[in-house]
Amino acid sequence: MEGSFPTDHLPFPMPSRKHSLSQEWRDLTFMHWEVDVAKLQPHIPDGLEIDTYDGKAYIGLVPFVMKNVRPRRLFSVPFISTFPEFNVRTYVKKDGIAGVYFLTLEAKSIITCNYATRAYGLPYNYANGRVIKNDSRVMWQSKRQSSEMALSGVTTIAGPTQQAEKGSIEEFLFERYSLYTSIDNRLMRGYTHHKPWRFSVAKVELKENSLTKSFDFGINDYLTPDIVHYSDGVVVNTYSIEIAERIGTDINRDFLFLDGDCGLCHRLATFMDKRMSPKANIGYRPNSSPDAQRVIMSLPKKFIAADTVYLIRNGKPYMKSSAAIRCLLYMKWYYRMLFPLCWLIPLPARNFAYSIVARFRHKIFTRPKVCTFRVD
């Protein structure tokens, strides 16, 4: 359990690491249109599969208030942590993990538009906007500063609060606990943890919607959604993004990729295994194996060209000395104490020493005839 959030409703476990941000999503209007998969496909990055319900694909338009956004254990900041947001999204999956893919996010927050774009790869645009709730009605409007993109309308709550039934269209649209982004053509995944959604059927009067119309989804009427819901919202914990390419189904399992014909790599794996912490969750692969190559080829170019030791820890890649010293974190406590001491050595010096050892490793350590370290 993360904080006071339940976990029994989640379709997959959350990462074992701590969440990075806390926030609230409030006063949300969910407008959805059915779209042709062929019209939607050009907007989806390679590696993602469009998720469908009864063979139908959907795009969503969601105005809401992003409230009290803050790093874990820190306080929200007035006039900075709360702002209106408007997004166009669709539904995708990879390796059985269903999630959301954002086509655009409009927000009245310069900090969010700059930080989230760089750190998460989310397509934020700065826009003046507001979301105002008054009893059973919610008024919202947005206008992007850099173009004519605009959105305005009014939501009327038209039904009692409910929760999605198993297998319903509402479960398909609401109950998603991951998002996908693309950074430099690299597919990334982030996880979100909150209670199950509670929502109401609603009606909407859309006055302007050049935001969704700009994507040319082939929708005949951009002012009349097929499905409309309203939700008071949820409190959310979000996790740092990680590479979406994984090995196996355990999202909390880390992997060390080693040279399968290197005596030094075999000694490293054997040394670690004999001194492994009971809580460690790490597997090994020869870096030439199909599994390892699939992950390596999804990494930044400098990693692909390195031909070295790789560590995928918490979904983040490390190589050379940065990978090697992090191996200490999987070992018993008295080895883990050495980790901060290793960081006192400057990275260039560490990598230089690593390169010298790697260059002469075959002369120092006998090459094994077959790969003998654990592969699981």
N, C-alpha and C positions, 0 to 999 in steps of 0.2 A: 504494500500500500504506500502511495506517495502522498504524504500529508494526511488529509481527511478524505481523500478521494477513494471511492470503491474501485475494485478491479474486476469484479465478476462479470461485468457487462462488456469488457474489452474483447475484441476479436483476436488480439495477440498481446503478449506481455509488453510492458513499457521497458525502456532501457534500464539497466541496473544502476547506471550513473545518476547523479542528481540532475534535476531539471535546471535550465539556465535562466528562464524568464517566467514570471507570473503575470497574469493579466486577466481582464474580464472582457467578454464580448456581450454587449447589451443592446436591447431594443432592435433586434434583427428582423428584417423583412427578407424572406427567401422567395424569390421569383424564379421559376424554372420554365424553360422551353424545351420541347423535344427537337432534336436536330439530326440531320443526316450525318451518319458516321463519316462518309466521304468528304463532307464539307468541314467536319471537325478535325479530321486526321492531319491536314497540313499544319495545324497549330500545336501538335503534340510532338515532343522530342522523341528521337529514336530510343528504343529500349522500354518505352511505356506502352501499355495496352489500354485502349479506351474501354472503360467499364460500362456495361449496359444493364438495363433492367427490362426483362422480357424482350430482349433484342433491341431496345431503344436507348439511344444516347441522349444525354441532357446537358445543357449549360445553365448555370445559375447566375443570377444578379442579386447581390446582397448588400444593401446599405445598413450600417449599424454604427454603434459607438464602441471604439476601442478604449477601454477604461483602465486606469491604474496600471499601466505597463511599467514593469520594473524588473531589474535583475533579482535573482533569488536572494532573499534575506535583506534586501534594501527597500527603502520607502519610495513610494511614487512621488513625483514632483509636480506641483500645481502648474497648469498651463502647458505642460510638456507630456505628461504621462496619459492624458485623456484627450481624444480627438475623434472626429468622425472618419469613417472609412467606407469605401464603396468598392466592391470587387466583382469581377467576372470570372467564373471558375467552371471547371468541368470535372469529371470523375474518371479516374484511371486506376490501374493496378500494375504491380510488378511482383513476380514471384509469390503471388497469392495475397500480397499485402495491399488492400484497397486504400486509396487516398484521394486527395484533392490536388488538382493542378490549376494554378492561377494564371489566367491570360492577361489580366491587368489588375492592379490594386491602386486606387486613388485615395490619398489620405491628406488631411490637413495637418501634416507634421513634417517639417523639414528634416528633423533628426531621423525619423523612421524612414523617410524616402531615401536618405543617403546611407544610413547604416544597414538597413535590411536588404538594400540592393547589393551592397558590397559583400556583406557577411553571409547572406542567405541566398542570393541570386534571385530574389523576388522582384517582379517587374513593377515596382512602385513608381507612381507619378504624383507630384504635388498638385493638390486641387483644393480650392476653397469650397467648403461645404458645411452642412449642419444636419443634425438629426434631432428632432424635437418630438417627444411623446406627450400627449395630452389625453388622459383617460384611455379610451379605446382607439384613438387615432394617432398615427405617427406621420409627421411630415418630414421629408428629406429632399435635399437637393445638393448637387455638386457641379462645379465648373472647373475644368483643368486650366491652369494658368498658361500653359504653353501651346494650347490649341483650343478648338471649339468644342471639344468633348464635354458633354454636359448630361446631367441626369436630374430629373425632378419628379416627385410624385407624392401620393398620400396613401397610407395603409390604414385599413379599418379592420380591427380584430372582429371576427365573425363567428367564433365558436369557443367551446370550453378548452381548457388546457388538457393535453393528452401526451402520451408517450408512444413511440413507434412500436407497432406490432411486428413480431418476427416475420420476416419475408415480405413486408410491405414496401411500397414505393418510398414511404417516409423513412424507413430504416435505411434503404439504399442511399437516400439523399443526405440524411443527417448523421448517421452513426459511422463516422470516419475519423480515425485517430492518427492519420499521417498526412503529410503533404510532400509533394515532389517539386523540385526545382532543377534548373540546369545552369551550371556555372562553367563557362568556357567549354561548352558541349559535353560536360561531365554531369551525369545524372546523380542527383543528391536526394536524400530522404530526411525528413524531420518528423518527430512524433509529438502528438498533443494529447494531454490527459485531462479529462474532465468527467463530470457525471453525465449520465444519459440525457439527451436533449428532451426538454418539455416544450411543446409548441401548441399553437392554435391554428385552425383554418382561418384564412384572412381573405380580404378583397383588396385590390389595389387599383388606384387611378394613376396610370403613368402618363405624365404630361410631356416629358421629353426623355429620349433614350438614344442619343447618338453614341453612347459608350458601347453598348452591345452591338448596335447596328454597324459599327466600324469594322467588325470582324467578318462580315459577309458570310454568316452561317446559313444563308438561304431561308431565313425565317420570314414569312409573309407579313406578320404583324408584330413589330417589336414593342408595341404599346399594350399588348394583351398577352400576358403570360399564360401558359397552360396550367400551371399549379402555383398557388400562393400560400405561404405559411408565415406566421409571426411567432417569435420566441422572445421572452424576457431576457434569455441569455444564460451563460454559464461562466464559472470561474475556471481558468485554464492554466495549466503548467505546460510549458513548451520546452523541448530539448534542442540542443545544438544539432545542426544538420550533420549528416554523415554520408559516405559514399553509398549509393543504393545497391551496388553490386556486392552480393554477399555469397558466402559458402554455407550451405545447409539452412535449416529453419530456425536455429537458435540465434536471435538477433543480438544476444549479449555475449556471444562467443567471439573472442579475438583470434587472430591467426598470425603466425610467424612463417614467412616464406624464406626457405634456406636453399643453398646450392646443394643439390642431391649428390654430387660427386666430390664434395669438399670434406676433407677430414676434420677441418676446424669447425664447420657447421654441425657435423655429427657430434663432435665433442661438446659444442654449445648446447645442443638439444638434450644430450645425455646428462650434462651437468645440471641443467635446469630441472629436468624431470626428477632427479634424485633429491632435489632441494625445493620442490614446488610447494607453494602454500596450498592448504586444503581448499581455499576459496578461489583459487585461480581457475579461470575458464579460458583456456587457450589451446588451439590445435596447430599442427605443423603441416606444411606442404612443401615439396620441392618447388622451387620457383619456376621450373620448366613444366610443371604439371598443368593440365587444362584448367583446373579450378583456379590455380594461382595466376595463370596467364590471363584468364578472363577478368580477374580483379585488377591486376597490374595494368592492363590495357585501358581500364577506366580511370586511371590516375592521371595527374598532370604530366606533361611531356617530360619534365626532368626526371620523374620517377621511371617512366617507361624506358628511357635511354640509360638508366643508371646500372642495371645488371648487378644488383647487390643484395643485401639482406633487407627484407621488407617486414614491417610490423603493422598490422591493421589493429589499432586499439581504439575502442569506443567509436568505431566507424571512421577514424581518422588515420591517414597513412603516415608512416615514418620510414626512413631508410638510413643506411650507413650507421654512423655512431649514434644518431638519435634513436634508431631502432634498437641497437645493441644495448645501450644503457637502460632502456625501458624494460628490457627483459628482467631486470632486477625487481621490478614491481610485481612480478608473478611468483617470486620466491619467498622464502620464510623471512620473518621480520628483521632478522639481523643482516640479511642481504639487502632488504629494502632500505635500510638506514644508509646504505652507500649511495643511493640514487641522488640525493641533493648534493653530495660531495662531488659527484661526477659532473654536475652542472657548473661547478666552479671553474672547470676547464673550458676555455673558449671553444665555440663550435669549430672554427677553422682548424684549431690545433687537434681537436678530437678527430675530425674527419681526415686530417693529414695522417695521423697515427693509424687510423682505420685503413686508409688506402695503402700504406706501407705493408701492413700485416696481410691485407687481402692480396696484394701483388705477389707476395712470396709464400702464400699459405700452402700451395701444393708442394713446395720444397721443404716446408717445415713439417707438415702433417701428411701422412700417407693417405692417398685417395682410396676411399672404400670401393669395393668391386660392385656393390649394390647399395641402394639407399636403404639404410637401416633405422633411421629415426622414426618415431611414432607418426603415423598418418591416420587421423581419425576425424 
